[in-house]
Amino acid sequence: MSSYLRDYVIEWPIDRCVAIWDMLRTNKLLWRRMVKVVIATTAADAIMLIPSVEASIGKAAYLAGITTAFGHPGRRFGQMVEALVLVAFGTLLATAWSALGLYLGGLLIYSNPPAGYTIRALFLVVALFLHGFFRSYTPRVFLGTVLFIIVNVVNLVSTTKTLTISNITNIIYPIFIAIGLLVCVNLFLFPEFSSAYLGGTVTSSLQEVATALRDSGDYFIRVQGSPSTSNDYGQQVPDAETIKPINSITASKAKIRAKLTACKATQNECNFELAYSTLPPRSLKNISQISMSKITMNVIAIISACESKYALLGDEDDLPTDAPDLSKVSSHGTILRDVISSRTEPAEARMLRFDDQLELIKPKREIESGDPELLRYFITQISKPYEDLQSCIDRSIDFINACICYAYHVPELPSGIKAPAGIAVEEVDLQAETMRTAIDTFDDKIQKSLDSNSVWSAVREEWPDVMPREEIFLISSFYLNIRQAATQITFMLDHSRYLVDAAQTRRGRRRLYAPRISWRKWLRTGGGEDQNTQETTTPNSLQSSVREKATEDDVESDDDDDEMDKEPLNASDGDPEARRSRFTAPRNIKRAKSLTPRLKQKAPISKRIRANIADIFEGIQYSADVQYALKVTIACFLVLWPAFVAPWNAWFSTQRGLWAALQLVLITEPTVGNSVQTFILRAFGTTLGCLWGWAAYEAGNGNRIVCGSMIGIGLVPAAYVLLGSKYVKAGIVTSISITVVALATEVSSASGTATQTFLRRFLAFTIGAAVALAVQLIFLPVKARTRMVDNIASCLRQIQEMQSSIAFGIEQVADTDITAHRTVRRFEKASSKAKVALQAAEGYMPFCSKEPRLKGPFDGPLLVYKEIAFVLHQIVDRMENMFTLRSIYGSGPLQRYNAKIFPYRRNIAASIIIILFSVHEALTTHLPLPQFMPSARLAQIRLINRVREMVRDEVRQRTEMGDDTGVATRKHAIRRNFLSWNAGQMAQAEVVEYLEELVDLAKLLVGANEFRTGLLFRPSFQEHIEIIGKQLQRRRERRETVTSPTDVQRTPDAAIMTGIATPATAKATTPEPTTGTTTTLRKVHTTPTAMIGITTGVRRRRTSMRRDSRASEDAEIPYSLKRIQTKKFESVLKRQRTLEEEESEGKRQWHHQHQQKQKTAK
């Protein structure tokens, strides 16, 4: 017990205080913002404590403290102005509405009191409903709705009989005094302007992206781990000490996504700011939003290429880590059951075990069956051109940062060097021209490197295969994404030239720039209490964005889209620069209205009215916003109804019952989990704030100076919680409670002592919180986990739409235009909706574990849903990269051979869409997945082999038979539009792999309708091959002879098992154009590279290498288990047994050959 007291009661607070003090000393921005918050709130409370001010303002002086808490100055000026505009608008609207209610109620309140209070109640009902509806529908106006309902409750529940001028001034004066004070503090004390902050944010984000680009590129071209050594081809490899490991490179994905989000958020902040600078903030939009989005996508694709390279080659300096022992995995239950039921196991160990088991469901990657030697050769061929281009990219990034700092008065570059005082426009032009030259040189060297075979011939004595295969897919993806990233940097240089020229034209003189606000876009993005206090986004605001994006584009007619099918993205197929410039043009192009009148017969007016009324009622019935508004209205009237009973009105006002309603409004969130979290945070904040407010009044004992000083001291920790921690709501409510308890007692707005005021405030919070939670749980409960699943399902639907755009032309026999504007626009809209839905789902995840659940804790399923969200992120990224590269560089096979390969493309698209649809229905209906699922992987293998066949047939028709055929084939295969298709197939393969993992994850949640034995049991191809192999093995054992693979009779089954395929066998499995060569097929796992002559492969490598786990051969798994992890465990055991059998077979053959040699020697 003494050690517990020492650790948690004495040492922990001391350590925490030391950590806070160190953070305040190092974080200059944090303590500056804290000073502003404390000074603003203390000054507002001090003004309210002046006796003459008290006489003019009245008893609602605490509204000034509420205003400074919600609109605090601890942020940039643009953010604060946005919050204060909402506060002012909500206050004025509420004052007018409540004044109208008081006036109409006052006409009857003396002659008929129940009728007068009924009128007030009706006005409050409308106010509560509007508050709930707009708070849910448009979370951006949260502060406006909060002040709107506070003012209405204060006025309509008061004891005032008729409308007087004091009813208006008592509300307007304290709120607008606080608004003016906040503006002054933010402007004159450590001012922060979004326009100045914008330049620093863009430069730091660009530097982070450039670092990730350089690190991922250096990792990709490294082929050995030892420094200062040459590879097998005589070329130097990068220093291993300067190259980051793969886990660090993968983690940079989240960092650059966060930087991109910060850029966009800062750019949007400037919309509400009256900028005072040389250039308007909107001039930086082309860099901060458009180019940054595209280069981030390319960098993420390069990082994905690094992951694929690691899967095939690995790292020589990898250390083996512990792997889950399959013999210890429970075979009598699912993973979820193990996680939830093993209560005696420590939580950390349980989660680690569950992560290890989740790793087992990841499918085998296609790249793992590639040829490591061929990939190393390709990497060494492109390493020197990459290094030259990367050095130019680094210099260009530094130049862009210098231009932005110069144009927007940023004092320092991201490296810490002082910003330049001047930049010549000619220098920017020279650097842009150097960058373009570097890109052209990079293209030429890459083409020559891929066409060269001098080094490879010395190793393999054959030409390197540059036809479509896994290795060339990976190289093409890396090459084109590096090139596109460099192209985006060139665009940034051109725009930097414009910024420098504009700044020099204005001679550095600053001026005022009025804000430009897109009201529709602003209302549908961001919002919520956290959005106005920290740079985060609430799930409610994201949910509204999902609804908006789902409906914003449906207002335009479909008739106008017919012409868009014929409009190409680029008029020139042979000029990628023209296509790229067209693709990067602004996307807000309005479609022309169709001039052809619609020949549509109008229905009778009575029928149209009935239809419109039915639509309104159906919309109300299924609207989540209306349901939330009803919950807020009902919950508030369960607390406020005594105020509208004439004899109880005075008593209710004396006991400060309106505080209970205000707490209820702030606690009631759209979901149960969010309400529970808000209740916990506000409980701590209210308790501590009420205690300090009571202590401030008692310490003053009538001396208002002492009381104001105590309020200022108590606001210091509240400001730290508000600005320096994630518990924003606790900091806000602590500040409000201190102000309310202290001012309500000092200015005599409530009768009684400070102790009574404290107890009333705390009791009001308790009653309001209890009613809010009860209504949330009983009346139309909305669970965060349900919203999370709905958003994941919405993301799946949008991914289906993205796949439909990618598969454009699968129903057309003729060659199609893959760059049609309508297709690009359709894909971009679906991609945007998918990202927003996925972000909303991730926003709900923290609240899922806080909700009550009859089935037990939600921790186990939540881990699976997090994995699903990660998989969906990867799928969206790959699809975006595939579609973008195809739109920019074209696609040779699709543009030339679509008439012959469209059935193969249709099979791939159908397989992917069916898988997505099945997972969507399984998650929404909670029904098991079907047993028979199409194989998208096999469909892609068939497409790749068909394309190889088409390329070789076309080359044969153009050239004579002989040595020139191979040269022509290589030149045909390394054209840029064919490399674009190769890169797209790399992304497509990864999409298929992640879809397989998505199916397995869905089976963890809902199961699968699979037979484990009996007549309807469906063995996989792997199991089928293993059965054939065992049969052949038994035949060989009966013959008691050991034959080589060349002596085996080449029947179709034997050819598959021995790894040698005759032309007939290859034609029966997958079409191969050559007839005189044999094709090696990999046993157990069929891949496109296995079909094209590759004889070597590697076992799958993961980020953490697993050691071999020996499982019992006799361990039986019950057939009654229907969950996927059981099958995966069986698959792992079978793979281990297969490896052991191959090892024993190899040893037996070696002993046999050794004995034969000994006999021959004797």
Number of C-alpha atoms within 10 A of each C-alpha: 6 7 9 10 11 11 12 11 12 12 13 13 12 12 11 11 12 12 12 13 12 11 14 17 12 10 12 10 14 18 19 16 25 26 19 23 30 27 20 27 29 23 21 27 28 18 19 30 20 13 12 10 14 19 11 13 19 19 19 24 27 24 28 28 28 24 26 28 25 23 27 32 33 30 27 22 24 21 27 25 22 18 26 24 17 21 25 20 17 22 25 17 17 24 23 14 21 27 21 16 24 27 19 18 26 22 16 18 21 13 10 12 19 17 18 23 26 16 22 25 21 12 20 25 18 13 21 26 22 20 25 29 22 19 26 25 25 24 28 27 27 26 26 25 27 22 27 27 26 20 23 25 22 18 25 25 25 20 16 14 18 17 19 12 8 12 20 18 16 19 24 20 19 26 26 18 16 28 25 11 20 27 18 14 20 24 15 10 14 15 18 19 21 26 27 19 17 25 28 23 22 28 27 17 24 26 22 18 25 23 16 25 25 19 20 28 23 22 22 23 23 21 25 21 17 16 13 11 14 14 16 15 14 10 13 18 21 22 15 18 10 11 19 13 17 21 11 13 20 18 12 22 19 11 15 25 17 12 21 23 18 19 27 19 17 24 23 22 23 27 22 21 24 19 23 17 19 22 24 19 25 16 13 21 16 17 23 27 17 17 20 26 19 17 23 22 22 28 27 27 26 25 26 24 25 22 22 23 25 20 23 24 23 21 18 10 11 12 10 10 11 13 16 20 16 19 15 9 17 12 17 13 15 19 24 17 12 17 19 16 11 11 10 7 11 9 12 9 10 18 16 12 19 19 15 15 20 19 14 15 23 17 17 16 19 24 28 22 26 25 22 18 17 17 20 20 21 21 21 21 24 21 22 19 19 22 17 14 20 20 12 19 23 16 12 22 20 17 20 25 26 25 31 25 25 24 26 24 21 23 17 17 22 22 11 8 10 13 18 15 11 14 17 12 16 10 12 23 15 11 19 22 15 15 22 17 14 20 24 14 15 21 17 12 17 21 16 14 19 21 19 15 19 13 16 18 12 11 13 12 11 11 17 19 19 20 25 24 26 26 29 23 25 26 22 24 28 25 20 21 23 23 19 21 23 23 20 21 25 24 18 23 25 17 20 26 23 17 22 23 17 16 21 18 11 12 10 17 12 14 13 12 16 14 16 13 13 10 8 8 11 16 17 22 19 26 26 22 22 17 17 22 23 17 14 18 19 19 28 25 25 25 27 25 24 25 15 16 19 15 10 9 10 9 7 11 10 9 12 15 15 10 14 16 15 14 15 20 24 21 12 11 16 12 12 17 14 15 21 20 13 15 18 15 10 9 9 7 7 6 11 9 10 13 7 8 6 8 6 6 6 7 9 8 9 9 10 12 12 11 11 12 12 12 12 11 11 11 12 13 11 10 13 17 20 20 22 28 22 20 24 28 21 19 24 27 17 14 20 22 14 18 23 23 15 16 12 13 20 17 14 20 19 17 17 20 24 24 25 24 28 19 23 26 23 20 25 27 26 25 24 25 24 22 22 22 18 19 27 15 20 27 19 14 25 26 18 20 32 29 20 25 31 27 22 27 26 17 15 16 12 11 12 21 13 16 25 25 17 21 27 24 14 23 27 17 17 26 28 22 20 26 22 21 12 13 17 21 23 25 27 27 28 32 34 28 28 32 34 29 30 31 32 23 22 23 20 14 17 20 14 14 15 23 18 16 23 26 16 22 24 22 16 23 25 18 17 29 27 16 22 30 20 13 20 25 16 10 14 13 17 19 21 25 23 15 20 25 18 18 24 26 24 21 30 23 19 24 26 21 19 25 22 19 21 21 19 19 20 23 14 12 14 15 17 19 18 23 27 19 21 19 23 20 15 14 24 18 16 21 21 15 23 29 19 21 29 24 23 27 29 19 22 26 21 15 21 24 19 18 19 15 11 6 7 11 16 18 16 20 18 16 17 20 22 14 17 21 19 15 19 23 17 19 20 23 20 23 21 23 22 23 24 24 23 23 24 25 24 25 23 20 21 24 17 14 17 22 18 17 20 22 16 20 23 18 20 27 23 19 21 26 22 16 23 22 17 18 27 22 16 22 20 13 10 14 17 22 23 14 12 10 13 16 16 25 24 18 19 23 21 23 24 23 22 18 23 21 16 19 20 21 14 12 20 17 10 10 14 10 11 9 9 12 16 17 14 15 21 21 15 19 24 22 13 19 24 23 28 30 24 30 30 26 23 26 27 21 22 22 23 24 20 22 23 21 21 25 21 24 23 24 23 22 22 17 22 21 15 18 16 16 11 7 7 9 11 15 13 10 12 14 14 12 18 17 13 15 19 12 12 16 12 12 12 13 11 9 8 9 9 14 10 9 14 9 8 12 11 17 14 16 15 17 20 23 22 20 16 23 25 19 17 13 19 23 14 12 13 17 20 24 19 14 12 8 12 18 23 22 25 23 16 18 13 17 24 26 26 25 23 19 17 18 16 13 17 15 11 19 18 14 16 13 15 16 12 12 16 12 16 10 11 6 11 9 14 12 10 10 18 20 21 22 23 22 15 17 19 16 16 17 20 16 13 17 15 14 12 12 12 12 12 12 14 12 12 13 15 12 12 13 13 12 12 12 11 10 9 8 7 6
